Amino acid sequence: MQIVPPPGVTRALTIRSIVYATGSGVFQAGSAVFFTRFLGLSATQVGIGLSVAGALTVLGSVPLGALVDRYGARRTWIVAGVAEALLFLAYPLAGSFAAFLGVACLLAVTDLLTGTAKHVYTLQALPPEERVRALAYQRSALNVGFTAGAALSGLALAVGTRSAYLTLVLVNGAVLMVTALLIARLPRVTAIGSAPRTSAFAVLKDRPFLALSGVNGVLQAHQTLFGVVLPLWTLSRTDAPAVVVPALFMVNTVLAVAFQVRASRGSETPAGAAKALRRSGFSVAAAALLLGTAALTAGPLTIAVLALGTVMLTVGELTQSAGAWGITASVPPENRRGEYTGLFRLGGQAQQSLAPAGLTVLAVNTGGWGWLVVAALMLVAGHYAPAAVRWVLRTPRLGGVTEDDPVPTLATVR
């Protein structure tokens, strides 16, 4: 039961996640090859295009969340899902950098919209005690699907023809269309009530929640540490062989699939979410110290230290995710979940823009002492997380709460 969800909405959402992630994994694993060898773009053009598209998600996170609140999570999810599928099918027609940039930007917007709508639908369709667990099942399913998709992508890359590269995109476009049909089969949910009309960015005035988003963004840097910094550090600053890197990725995937649901226990309340965020900061800090130590060891000991650092980094990933879900599931007003979900994601999106370059310079280019700074940063973020949650609970949210909204208690957040 830690991997297979119970029947009902939770299982339907989990199945959709596996299908979606399989198609996405097929494309993501071979996207660089498709962009450069099929579309004929340079690596610099691809990097610029994806960076511009990523910047749009930072700007659009809050207004797109408001769009979900206005038109409904399920309806928005279906429309955005179909649009995303059609845009992927249009990728092969992008015969210039300008066309590629346009498709990439539109895809970034639709992907953000589908992600926000999915999250809000999950929270609306399930009772409070089941929400975080359902999100954990979906995250486990995503890991399974991404792994399966990456394996299938390897077949196309092994063939190495233009037709094979084209298959990467067409398969993902078809899978996205299937997932849109699966979304349409999900039950409708009754809206709590429309939120009062305000500026699309009015929610940014909620400074306590914005600060909590920033703390969560710092903790979410485990993504960059694992996906970007760890491979570079392992290959350039330790004596571990290159084959260790995919093995570390496999360790992370197996642990995430097996323990994400278990790690989410107790995070359904603000108090539990605060504790999860604190554990995440301390775990990632321990991982940073271990990974930095790997430059001082040799042979099998280096591999063991890297493996233990990966385990601690994964613990940080699982607990940060659980804490973030607990906050978005229990704190925002029911009629502004989309806006507040978008606001909470700002910290993570800022991290995705700044952390790859910043953490690489700090951890790798310093030769190792920068890992101490990374560890200190994570300790501070983890230590401050409960205080940030208490600040959020002391202040009313934009639009207030309805009579049926549970009001979190402040005394239990420590």
KEKE-3310 file (N, C-alpha, C; in steps of 0.2 Angstrom, whole numbers, plus 5000, padded with zeros to 4 digits):
npx = (5004:5011:5015:5005:4991:4975:4958:4948:4948:4961:4968:4965:4971:4984:4987:4985:4997:5007:5006:5007:5020:5028:5027:5033:5045:5051:5053:5060:5073:5078:5078:5088:5095:5085:5083:5095:5099:5088:5080:5091:5096:5108:5118:5119:5108:5097:5099:5097:5083:5076:5079:5073:5060:5058:5059:5047:5038:5040:5035:5022:5016:5008:4997:4992:4988:4977:4969:4965:4958:4947:4941:4940:4947:4947:4942:4951:4963:4960:4959:4971:4979:4976:4980:4994:4998:4995:5005:5017:5016:5018:5031:5041:5039:5045:5055:5065:5075:5067:5054:5055:5058:5045:5037:5042:5040:5026:5024:5030:5021:5009:5012:5015:5002:4995:5001:4998:4984:4982:4987:4978:4965:4967:4967:4955:4946:4947:4946:4953:4962:4966:4973:4987:4993:4988:4995:5008:5007:5006:5018:5027:5023:5026:5040:5042:5036:5044:5057:5054:5050:5062:5070:5064:5066:5080:5080:5076:5086:5097:5094:5096:5092:5084:5070:5069:5072:5061:5051:5052:5046:5033:5028:5027:5018:5006:5004:5002:4989:4982:4982:4975:4962:4961:4960:4948:4939:4939:4930:4919:4921:4914:4914:4920:4916:4917:4931:4933:4935:4951:4967:4978:4990:4988:4989:5002:5004:5003:5014:5019:5016:5023:5036:5037:5036:5049:5057:5054:5058:5072:5075:5071:5081:5088:5085:5093:5105:5106:5103:5111:5123:5129:5132:5142:5152:5155:5162:5172:5179:5181:5187:5179:5172:5165:5153:5147:5138:5126:5122:5120:5109:5099:5098:5092:5080:5074:5073:5064:5052:5049:5048:5041:5027:5027:5035:5027:5018:5010:5011:5000:4995:4998:5007:5014:5018:5028:5037:5042:5048:5058:5065:5069:5078:5089:5093:5097:5108:5116:5119:5126:5138:5143:5144:5154:5165:5168:5178:5190:5192:5196:5195:5184:5179:5175:5165:5156:5153:5148:5136:5130:5128:5119:5108:5104:5102:5091:5082:5080:5073:5061:5055:5055:5046:5034:5032:5029:5018:5009:5008:5002:4990:4983:4983:4980:4965:4950:4944:4954:4964:4971:4978:4986:4993:5001:5008:5016:5024:5033:5045:5052:5053:5061:5072:5075:5080:5091:5099:5106:5118:5123:5125:5133:5145:5148:5149:5157:5167:5174:5182:5178:5176:5165:5154:5152:5146:5134:5128:5127:5117:5106:5104:5100:5088:5080:5079:5072:5060:5049:5046:5043:5031:5023:5022:5014:5002:4998:4993:4979:4974:4973:4957:4951:4944:4932:4916:4917:4930:4944:4953:4969:4978:4989:4997:5003:5013:5029)
npy = (4994:5006:5009:5005:5014:5016:5011:5022:5040:5044:5033:5034:5046:5043:5033:5041:5049:5040:5037:5049:5053:5043:5046:5059:5056:5049:5059:5069:5063:5062:5074:5084:5079:5078:5092:5097:5088:5085:5097:5105:5115:5125:5121:5132:5140:5132:5132:5145:5147:5138:5144:5157:5152:5146:5158:5164:5156:5160:5173:5170:5162:5166:5173:5163:5154:5160:5160:5146:5146:5154:5147:5134:5119:5106:5109:5118:5110:5100:5108:5114:5103:5097:5107:5107:5094:5096:5106:5100:5091:5100:5104:5097:5105:5117:5126:5136:5146:5156:5151:5139:5145:5151:5140:5133:5142:5143:5130:5130:5138:5131:5119:5123:5128:5116:5109:5116:5116:5102:5100:5108:5102:5089:5093:5098:5087:5078:5073:5082:5074:5065:5071:5075:5062:5057:5065:5061:5048:5051:5057:5046:5038:5046:5045:5032:5032:5041:5034:5023:5029:5035:5024:5018:5029:5027:5017:5023:5033:5024:5019:5031:5039:5052:5049:5041:5051:5059:5052:5052:5064:5063:5052:5057:5068:5060:5053:5063:5067:5056:5057:5068:5064:5055:5063:5070:5060:5060:5063:5076:5091:5100:5117:5128:5141:5157:5167:5184:5197:5203:5211:5202:5200:5202:5193:5193:5202:5195:5194:5185:5172:5173:5174:5161:5153:5157:5151:5138:5137:5138:5126:5117:5117:5105:5098:5104:5102:5088:5084:5092:5097:5086:5076:5084:5086:5074:5068:5078:5081:5070:5053:5044:5032:5035:5028:5027:5038:5036:5025:5031:5039:5029:5024:5035:5035:5023:5024:5035:5030:5020:5025:5038:5039:5035:5044:5055:5054:5062:5075:5082:5092:5110:5110:5097:5098:5109:5103:5093:5101:5106:5095:5092:5102:5099:5087:5089:5097:5088:5080:5088:5090:5077:5074:5084:5079:5068:5072:5070:5057:5040:5027:5013:5019:5032:5030:5024:5035:5045:5038:5037:5051:5053:5046:5054:5066:5062:5059:5072:5077:5070:5073:5087:5089:5083:5092:5104:5100:5098:5111:5118:5111:5113:5127:5138:5148:5140:5145:5151:5143:5140:5153:5154:5142:5144:5156:5149:5141:5150:5151:5139:5140:5151:5146:5136:5144:5151:5143:5132:5139:5146:5137:5127:5135:5138:5125:5117:5124:5130:5121:5113:5119:5126:5118:5118:5131:5128:5118:5126:5135:5127:5122:5134:5137:5126:5127:5139:5137:5132:5143:5152:5146:5148:5162:5163:5157:5166:5177:5183:5176:5181:5186:5179:5166:5153:5147:5134:5131:5123:5130:5132:5128:5138:5135:5122:5122:5120)
npz = (5000:5001:4989:4979:4976:4985:4978:4967:4966:4969:4964:4951:4948:4950:4940:4929:4931:4929:4916:4909:4914:4908:4894:4894:4899:4889:4879:4886:4889:4877:4872:4870:4859:4849:4848:4843:4832:4824:4823:4820:4828:4838:4853:4861:4856:4860:4874:4877:4872:4881:4893:4892:4891:4904:4912:4909:4916:4929:4929:4926:4935:4946:4940:4931:4941:4946:4935:4935:4947:4943:4931:4935:4941:4934:4921:4916:4917:4907:4895:4894:4894:4882:4873:4876:4871:4857:4855:4857:4846:4836:4837:4828:4817:4819:4811:4813:4824:4830:4829:4836:4849:4851:4852:4863:4873:4874:4877:4890:4897:4896:4902:4915:4918:4918:4928:4939:4939:4940:4953:4961:4958:4964:4977:4979:4976:4985:5003:5017:5024:5015:5005:5005:5005:4993:4983:4986:4981:4968:4965:4967:4956:4945:4946:4942:4929:4922:4923:4915:4903:4900:4897:4886:4877:4875:4865:4853:4852:4850:4838:4830:4819:4809:4808:4820:4829:4828:4832:4846:4849:4844:4850:4863:4862:4858:4869:4879:4874:4877:4891:4893:4889:4900:4910:4907:4911:4924:4940:4941:4952:4965:4965:4978:4979:4971:4971:4977:4964:4961:4958:4947:4953:4966:4977:4980:4990:5001:5012:5023:5017:5005:5010:5016:5004:4998:5008:5006:4992:4994:5001:4991:4982:4983:4971:4961:4966:4966:4952:4944:4951:4958:4948:4941:4951:4955:4944:4941:4953:4962:4964:4959:4947:4931:4929:4941:4943:4935:4943:4956:4952:4950:4963:4970:4963:4966:4980:4980:4974:4983:4996:4996:4999:5012:5018:5018:5028:5042:5037:5034:5041:5046:5056:5055:5042:5044:5052:5043:5033:5041:5044:5031:5028:5037:5033:5019:5022:5029:5018:5010:5017:5017:5003:5000:5007:4999:4991:4998:5000:4994:4981:4985:4997:4993:4984:4993:5002:4993:4989:5002:5004:4993:4998:5009:5003:4995:5006:5010:4999:4999:5011:5010:4999:5004:5015:5008:5001:5012:5016:5005:5005:5017:5021:5011:5007:5001:4990:4983:4979:4968:4965:4977:4976:4964:4970:4980:4972:4967:4974:4971:4957:4956:4961:4952:4942:4946:4954:4947:4941:4952:4963:4957:4954:4968:4974:4966:4959:4969:4973:4984:4998:4997:4999:5013:5014:5007:5015:5027:5023:5020:5033:5040:5032:5035:5049:5050:5044:5053:5060:5050:5045:5057:5056:5045:5049:5059:5052:5041:5026:5009:5004:5014:5024:5022:5030:5031:5030:5037:5051:5054:5069:5079:5090:5089:5080:5080)
capx = (5000:5015:5016:4999:4986:4968:4954:4945:4951:4968:4971:4964:4976:4991:4987:4987:5003:5012:5005:5010:5027:5031:5028:5037:5052:5053:5055:5066:5079:5081:5076:5094:5097:5080:5083:5101:5100:5082:5079:5097:5098:5115:5117:5117:5101:5093:5099:5093:5076:5073:5080:5067:5053:5058:5058:5040:5035:5041:5031:5015:5014:5002:4991:4989:4985:4971:4965:4963:4952:4941:4938:4939:4954:4947:4941:4957:4967:4958:4960:4979:4982:4975:4985:5001:4999:4996:5011:5022:5016:5020:5038:5044:5038:5049:5061:5069:5075:5061:5048:5057:5057:5038:5034:5045:5037:5019:5024:5031:5015:5004:5015:5014:4995:4992:5003:4994:4977:4982:4987:4972:4960:4968:4965:4947:4943:4949:4945:4959:4966:4969:4976:4995:4995:4987:5000:5014:5007:5007:5025:5030:5021:5030:5047:5041:5035:5050:5062:5051:5051:5069:5072:5061:5070:5086:5079:5076:5093:5101:5093:5100:5090:5079:5064:5069:5071:5054:5047:5052:5041:5026:5025:5025:5012:5001:5003:4998:4982:4978:4981:4969:4956:4960:4958:4941:4935:4939:4924:4918:4921:4910:4918:4918:4914:4922:4935:4932:4939:4956:4972:4981:4996:4986:4991:5009:5005:5003:5021:5021:5016:5028:5042:5037:5038:5056:5061:5053:5063:5079:5075:5070:5088:5090:5084:5099:5111:5106:5103:5117:5130:5132:5136:5148:5156:5158:5166:5178:5182:5182:5190:5174:5172:5159:5147:5144:5133:5119:5120:5117:5102:5095:5097:5087:5073:5071:5071:5058:5046:5047:5047:5038:5021:5028:5038:5022:5014:5010:5012:4994:4993:5003:5013:5017:5022:5033:5042:5044:5052:5064:5069:5072:5084:5094:5095:5101:5114:5120:5121:5131:5144:5145:5147:5160:5170:5170:5184:5195:5193:5198:5192:5177:5176:5172:5158:5151:5152:5143:5130:5126:5126:5113:5102:5102:5099:5084:5077:5078:5069:5055:5052:5053:5040:5029:5030:5026:5011:5005:5006:4997:4984:4980:4983:4976:4958:4948:4942:4960:4970:4976:4983:4991:4998:5006:5013:5020:5029:5038:5052:5055:5054:5067:5078:5077:5083:5097:5103:5111:5124:5125:5127:5139:5151:5149:5151:5162:5172:5178:5186:5175:5174:5158:5149:5150:5141:5128:5126:5124:5111:5101:5102:5096:5082:5077:5078:5068:5054:5043:5045:5039:5024:5019:5020:5009:4996:4996:4990:4974:4975:4969:4950:4949:4942:4924:4914:4919:4937:4947:4957:4975:4980:4996:5001:5006:5018:5035)
capy = (5000:5011:5010:5005:5018:5013:5013:5029:5046:5043:5028:5037:5051:5040:5030:5047:5051:5035:5038:5056:5053:5039:5050:5064:5053:5047:5065:5073:5059:5063:5081:5088:5076:5081:5099:5098:5084:5085:5104:5109:5121:5124:5120:5139:5142:5128:5134:5152:5146:5135:5149:5161:5149:5146:5164:5165:5152:5164:5178:5168:5157:5168:5174:5157:5151:5164:5157:5140:5147:5157:5143:5128:5115:5101:5111:5121:5105:5097:5112:5115:5096:5096:5112:5104:5089:5099:5110:5095:5089:5106:5105:5096:5110:5123:5127:5142:5148:5160:5146:5135:5149:5152:5133:5132:5147:5141:5124:5131:5141:5126:5114:5127:5128:5109:5107:5120:5113:5095:5100:5111:5097:5084:5095:5099:5081:5073:5076:5084:5069:5060:5075:5074:5055:5056:5069:5057:5042:5053:5058:5040:5036:5050:5042:5026:5033:5044:5029:5019:5033:5036:5017:5018:5034:5024:5013:5028:5036:5019:5019:5036:5042:5057:5046:5039:5057:5062:5047:5055:5070:5061:5048:5061:5071:5056:5051:5069:5067:5051:5059:5073:5060:5052:5069:5071:5054:5061:5066:5084:5093:5106:5123:5131:5148:5161:5172:5191:5199:5207:5211:5195:5199:5204:5188:5194:5206:5191:5193:5179:5166:5174:5172:5154:5151:5158:5146:5131:5137:5136:5119:5114:5116:5098:5096:5106:5098:5081:5084:5096:5098:5080:5073:5087:5086:5067:5067:5082:5082:5064:5048:5039:5031:5039:5023:5028:5043:5033:5021:5036:5041:5023:5024:5040:5033:5017:5026:5039:5026:5015:5029:5044:5039:5034:5050:5060:5053:5067:5081:5084:5098:5115:5108:5092:5101:5113:5098:5090:5106:5107:5088:5092:5106:5096:5081:5091:5099:5082:5077:5093:5088:5070:5075:5088:5074:5063:5074:5068:5050:5036:5020:5011:5024:5038:5027:5024:5042:5047:5034:5040:5058:5053:5044:5059:5071:5059:5060:5079:5078:5067:5077:5094:5088:5082:5098:5108:5098:5100:5118:5120:5107:5115:5134:5143:5148:5135:5148:5154:5138:5141:5158:5152:5137:5148:5159:5145:5139:5155:5150:5134:5142:5155:5141:5133:5149:5154:5138:5129:5142:5148:5131:5124:5139:5137:5119:5113:5128:5132:5115:5109:5122:5129:5113:5121:5136:5125:5115:5131:5138:5123:5122:5140:5137:5121:5130:5145:5134:5132:5150:5155:5143:5151:5168:5162:5156:5172:5182:5180:5175:5185:5183:5176:5158:5151:5144:5127:5130:5122:5135:5128:5131:5140:5132:5115:5123:5121)
capz = (5000:5001:4981:4975:4979:4985:4972:4968:4963:4970:4960:4944:4947:4950:4934:4924:4932:4926:4908:4908:4915:4903:4888:4896:4900:4882:4876:4890:4889:4870:4869:4867:4853:4845:4846:4839:4826:4820:4822:4818:4833:4842:4860:4864:4855:4865:4881:4877:4872:4887:4899:4891:4893:4911:4915:4909:4922:4935:4928:4925:4940:4950:4936:4929:4946:4947:4930:4938:4952:4939:4927:4938:4940:4930:4915:4914:4916:4901:4890:4894:4892:4874:4870:4877:4866:4850:4854:4856:4839:4832:4838:4822:4811:4821:4806:4814:4831:4832:4829:4842:4855:4852:4854:4869:4878:4875:4881:4897:4900:4897:4907:4922:4919:4919:4935:4945:4939:4943:4961:4964:4957:4969:4984:4979:4975:4991:5009:5019:5027:5010:5000:5004:5003:4985:4980:4987:4976:4961:4964:4966:4950:4941:4945:4939:4922:4920:4922:4910:4897:4898:4895:4879:4873:4873:4859:4848:4852:4848:4830:4828:4812:4810:4810:4827:4834:4827:4836:4853:4850:4842:4856:4869:4860:4858:4876:4882:4872:4880:4897:4893:4889:4906:4915:4906:4914:4932:4942:4942:4959:4966:4967:4985:4978:4967:4975:4975:4959:4963:4953:4946:4957:4973:4982:4981:4996:5007:5013:5026:5013:5000:5013:5016:4997:4998:5012:5002:4987:4996:5002:4985:4979:4982:4964:4957:4969:4963:4945:4941:4954:4960:4943:4940:4957:4955:4938:4941:4960:4965:4960:4957:4940:4928:4930:4948:4942:4934:4949:4961:4950:4952:4971:4971:4960:4970:4986:4980:4973:4988:5002:4996:5003:5019:5020:5018:5034:5047:5034:5032:5045:5046:5061:5052:5036:5046:5054:5037:5030:5045:5043:5024:5028:5040:5029:5014:5025:5030:5012:5007:5021:5015:4996:5000:5010:4994:4987:5002:5000:4988:4980:4987:5002:4989:4982:4999:5004:4988:4990:5008:5002:4989:5002:5013:4998:4994:5012:5010:4993:5001:5016:5007:4995:5009:5018:5003:4999:5018:5017:5000:5006:5023:5022:5007:5006:4996:4984:4980:4979:4962:4966:4982:4973:4960:4974:4983:4967:4965:4977:4967:4950:4956:4962:4945:4937:4949:4958:4943:4940:4958:4967:4953:4956:4975:4977:4962:4957:4974:4975:4990:5004:4996:5002:5019:5013:5005:5021:5032:5020:5021:5040:5041:5029:5039:5056:5050:5041:5057:5062:5044:5045:5062:5054:5040:5053:5063:5047:5037:5019:5004:5003:5020:5024:5022:5037:5031:5030:5044:5053:5057:5075:5079:5096:5088:5075:5083)
cpx = (5004:5017:5010:4994:4979:4964:4950:4949:4958:4971:4971:4970:4983:4992:4989:4994:5008:5012:5009:5018:5031:5032:5033:5045:5055:5056:5061:5072:5082:5080:5082:5096:5092:5081:5089:5101:5094:5081:5085:5099:5105:5113:5115:5110:5096:5093:5096:5086:5073:5074:5074:5061:5053:5057:5050:5036:5035:5036:5023:5012:5008:4996:4988:4986:4978:4966:4962:4957:4946:4937:4937:4945:4953:4946:4948:4963:4966:4961:4968:4982:4982:4980:4992:5002:4999:5002:5017:5022:5018:5028:5042:5044:5041:5055:5066:5070:5069:5055:5049:5056:5049:5035:5036:5042:5030:5019:5025:5025:5010:5006:5014:5006:4992:4995:4999:4987:4977:4982:4981:4966:4961:4966:4958:4943:4943:4948:4952:4964:4969:4973:4984:4997:4994:4992:5007:5013:5008:5014:5029:5029:5025:5037:5047:5040:5041:5056:5060:5052:5058:5072:5070:5064:5076:5086:5079:5083:5098:5101:5097:5098:5085:5072:5063:5068:5064:5050:5046:5047:5034:5023:5023:5018:5006:4999:5000:4991:4978:4977:4976:4963:4955:4958:4950:4936:4935:4932:4924:4918:4917:4914:4915:4915:4919:4925:4933:4937:4945:4961:4975:4987:4994:4989:4998:5010:5005:5011:5023:5021:5021:5035:5043:5039:5045:5060:5060:5058:5070:5080:5075:5076:5091:5089:5090:5105:5112:5107:5108:5123:5133:5135:5143:5154:5159:5163:5172:5182:5183:5185:5185:5173:5165:5152:5144:5138:5126:5117:5117:5110:5097:5093:5092:5080:5070:5069:5064:5052:5044:5045:5043:5031:5022:5031:5033:5018:5015:5011:5006:4992:4999:5009:5017:5021:5028:5039:5046:5049:5059:5068:5073:5079:5090:5097:5099:5108:5119:5123:5126:5138:5147:5148:5153:5166:5172:5176:5190:5196:5195:5195:5185:5174:5173:5165:5153:5149:5147:5136:5126:5124:5120:5107:5100:5099:5092:5079:5075:5073:5062:5051:5050:5046:5033:5027:5027:5019:5006:5003:5001:4990:4980:4979:4979:4969:4956:4946:4948:4966:4974:4981:4988:4996:5003:5011:5018:5025:5034:5045:5055:5057:5060:5073:5080:5081:5090:5102:5108:5118:5127:5128:5133:5145:5153:5152:5157:5168:5176:5183:5183:5173:5167:5153:5147:5145:5134:5124:5123:5118:5105:5099:5098:5089:5077:5075:5072:5061:5048:5041:5041:5032:5020:5017:5014:5002:4994:4993:4985:4976:4971:4962:4947:4947:4934:4923:4917:4926:4940:4953:4963:4976:4988:5000:5005:5012:5025:5041)
cpy = (5006:5013:5010:5009:5014:5015:5019:5034:5046:5039:5031:5042:5048:5036:5036:5049:5047:5036:5044:5056:5048:5043:5056:5062:5051:5054:5068:5069:5060:5070:5085:5085:5078:5088:5101:5095:5084:5093:5108:5115:5120:5124:5127:5141:5138:5130:5141:5151:5143:5140:5154:5158:5148:5152:5166:5162:5156:5170:5176:5164:5160:5170:5168:5153:5154:5161:5150:5141:5150:5152:5136:5123:5110:5103:5114:5116:5101:5101:5113:5108:5095:5101:5110:5099:5092:5103:5105:5092:5094:5107:5103:5101:5117:5123:5132:5142:5151:5155:5141:5139:5150:5146:5132:5136:5145:5135:5125:5134:5135:5120:5117:5126:5121:5107:5110:5117:5106:5096:5103:5105:5091:5086:5096:5092:5076:5077:5077:5079:5064:5064:5074:5067:5054:5060:5065:5051:5045:5055:5052:5037:5040:5047:5036:5027:5036:5039:5025:5022:5034:5029:5017:5023:5031:5020:5018:5031:5030:5018:5025:5039:5047:5055:5044:5045:5060:5058:5050:5060:5067:5056:5052:5065:5067:5054:5057:5069:5062:5053:5064:5069:5057:5057:5070:5065:5055:5064:5073:5085:5099:5112:5126:5138:5152:5166:5179:5193:5204:5207:5204:5194:5201:5200:5189:5199:5202:5189:5187:5173:5167:5172:5164:5150:5151:5152:5139:5131:5135:5129:5115:5113:5109:5095:5098:5102:5091:5080:5087:5096:5091:5077:5077:5086:5079:5066:5072:5083:5076:5059:5042:5038:5034:5034:5024:5033:5040:5028:5025:5038:5035:5023:5029:5038:5028:5020:5031:5035:5022:5019:5035:5044:5039:5041:5056:5060:5059:5074:5085:5091:5103:5113:5102:5094:5105:5108:5094:5094:5106:5100:5089:5096:5103:5090:5083:5094:5094:5080:5081:5091:5082:5071:5079:5083:5069:5065:5072:5061:5046:5030:5019:5016:5030:5036:5027:5030:5045:5044:5036:5047:5058:5051:5050:5065:5068:5060:5068:5080:5075:5071:5084:5094:5087:5088:5103:5106:5099:5107:5120:5117:5110:5123:5138:5142:5143:5138:5152:5149:5139:5147:5157:5146:5140:5152:5155:5142:5144:5154:5145:5136:5147:5151:5138:5138:5151:5148:5134:5132:5144:5142:5127:5128:5138:5131:5116:5118:5131:5126:5111:5113:5125:5124:5115:5126:5133:5122:5121:5134:5134:5122:5128:5140:5132:5124:5135:5142:5134:5139:5154:5152:5147:5158:5168:5161:5162:5177:5179:5180:5180:5182:5180:5168:5158:5148:5137:5125:5128:5127:5132:5132:5132:5137:5126:5116:5125:5119)
cpz = (5000:4993:4977:4979:4980:4979:4973:4964:4964:4965:4952:4943:4946:4943:4928:4925:4929:4918:4906:4908:4910:4896:4889:4896:4893:4879:4880:4889:4882:4868:4866:4860:4847:4843:4842:4832:4822:4818:4819:4822:4836:4849:4863:4862:4859:4872:4882:4877:4878:4893:4898:4893:4900:4914:4914:4914:4928:4935:4928:4930:4944:4946:4933:4935:4947:4941:4932:4942:4948:4935:4929:4936:4934:4922:4912:4913:4909:4895:4889:4892:4885:4871:4871:4872:4859:4849:4853:4848:4834:4832:4831:4816:4813:4817:4808:4822:4834:4833:4835:4849:4856:4855:4861:4875:4879:4879:4889:4901:4901:4902:4914:4923:4921:4926:4940:4945:4942:4951:4964:4964:4963:4976:4984:4979:4981:4997:5012:5021:5022:5005:4999:5002:4995:4981:4980:4982:4969:4960:4963:4959:4944:4940:4941:4931:4919:4918:4916:4903:4895:4895:4887:4875:4871:4867:4853:4847:4849:4840:4827:4821:4814:4811:4817:4831:4833:4831:4843:4854:4849:4847:4862:4868:4860:4865:4880:4880:4875:4888:4898:4893:4896:4911:4914:4909:4922:4934:4943:4950:4959:4969:4974:4984:4975:4972:4972:4969:4962:4957:4953:4951:4965:4978:4984:4988:5002:5009:5017:5022:5008:5004:5014:5009:4996:5002:5008:4996:4988:4997:4996:4980:4979:4975:4960:4960:4967:4956:4941:4944:4956:4954:4941:4945:4957:4950:4938:4947:4964:4961:4958:4950:4937:4929:4936:4947:4940:4940:4954:4959:4951:4959:4972:4969:4964:4976:4986:4978:4979:4995:5002:5000:5010:5022:5021:5024:5039:5044:5032:5035:5044:5050:5058:5046:5038:5048:5048:5033:5034:5044:5036:5024:5031:5036:5023:5016:5026:5023:5009:5010:5018:5008:4996:5003:5005:4991:4991:5003:4994:4988:4982:4993:4999:4987:4987:5001:4999:4988:4996:5007:4998:4993:5006:5009:4996:5000:5012:5004:4995:5006:5014:5003:4999:5013:5014:5002:5005:5018:5011:5001:5012:5024:5018:5008:5000:4990:4980:4980:4973:4963:4971:4980:4969:4964:4977:4979:4965:4967:4973:4960:4951:4957:4956:4941:4940:4952:4953:4942:4947:4962:4963:4955:4963:4977:4973:4961:4962:4976:4981:4996:5003:4998:5009:5019:5012:5011:5026:5029:5021:5029:5042:5039:5033:5046:5056:5048:5046:5059:5056:5044:5051:5060:5049:5044:5057:5058:5043:5030:5015:5003:5009:5020:5024:5029:5037:5031:5037:5045:5057:5064:5076:5085:5094:5083:5079:5079)
residu = (MET:GLN:ILE:VAL:PRO:PRO:PRO:GLY:VAL:THR:ARG:ALA:LEU:THR:ILE:ARG:SER:ILE:VAL:TYR:ALA:THR:GLY:SER:GLY:VAL:PHE:GLN:ALA:GLY:SER:ALA:VAL:PHE:PHE:THR:ARG:PHE:LEU:GLY:LEU:SER:ALA:THR:GLN:VAL:GLY:ILE:GLY:LEU:SER:VAL:ALA:GLY:ALA:LEU:THR:VAL:LEU:GLY:SER:VAL:PRO:LEU:GLY:ALA:LEU:VAL:ASP:ARG:TYR:GLY:ALA:ARG:ARG:THR:TRP:ILE:VAL:ALA:GLY:VAL:ALA:GLU:ALA:LEU:LEU:PHE:LEU:ALA:TYR:PRO:LEU:ALA:GLY:SER:PHE:ALA:ALA:PHE:LEU:GLY:VAL:ALA:CYS:LEU:LEU:ALA:VAL:THR:ASP:LEU:LEU:THR:GLY:THR:ALA:LYS:HIS:VAL:TYR:THR:LEU:GLN:ALA:LEU:PRO:PRO:GLU:GLU:ARG:VAL:ARG:ALA:LEU:ALA:TYR:GLN:ARG:SER:ALA:LEU:ASN:VAL:GLY:PHE:THR:ALA:GLY:ALA:ALA:LEU:SER:GLY:LEU:ALA:LEU:ALA:VAL:GLY:THR:ARG:SER:ALA:TYR:LEU:THR:LEU:VAL:LEU:VAL:ASN:GLY:ALA:VAL:LEU:MET:VAL:THR:ALA:LEU:LEU:ILE:ALA:ARG:LEU:PRO:ARG:VAL:THR:ALA:ILE:GLY:SER:ALA:PRO:ARG:THR:SER:ALA:PHE:ALA:VAL:LEU:LYS:ASP:ARG:PRO:PHE:LEU:ALA:LEU:SER:GLY:VAL:ASN:GLY:VAL:LEU:GLN:ALA:HIS:GLN:THR:LEU:PHE:GLY:VAL:VAL:LEU:PRO:LEU:TRP:THR:LEU:SER:ARG:THR:ASP:ALA:PRO:ALA:VAL:VAL:VAL:PRO:ALA:LEU:PHE:MET:VAL:ASN:THR:VAL:LEU:ALA:VAL:ALA:PHE:GLN:VAL:ARG:ALA:SER:ARG:GLY:SER:GLU:THR:PRO:ALA:GLY:ALA:ALA:LYS:ALA:LEU:ARG:ARG:SER:GLY:PHE:SER:VAL:ALA:ALA:ALA:ALA:LEU:LEU:LEU:GLY:THR:ALA:ALA:LEU:THR:ALA:GLY:PRO:LEU:THR:ILE:ALA:VAL:LEU:ALA:LEU:GLY:THR:VAL:MET:LEU:THR:VAL:GLY:GLU:LEU:THR:GLN:SER:ALA:GLY:ALA:TRP:GLY:ILE:THR:ALA:SER:VAL:PRO:PRO:GLU:ASN:ARG:ARG:GLY:GLU:TYR:THR:GLY:LEU:PHE:ARG:LEU:GLY:GLY:GLN:ALA:GLN:GLN:SER:LEU:ALA:PRO:ALA:GLY:LEU:THR:VAL:LEU:ALA:VAL:ASN:THR:GLY:GLY:TRP:GLY:TRP:LEU:VAL:VAL:ALA:ALA:LEU:MET:LEU:VAL:ALA:GLY:HIS:TYR:ALA:PRO:ALA:ALA:VAL:ARG:TRP:VAL:LEU:ARG:THR:PRO:ARG:LEU:GLY:GLY:VAL:THR:GLU:ASP:ASP:PRO:VAL:PRO:THR:LEU:ALA:THR:VAL:ARG)
# end
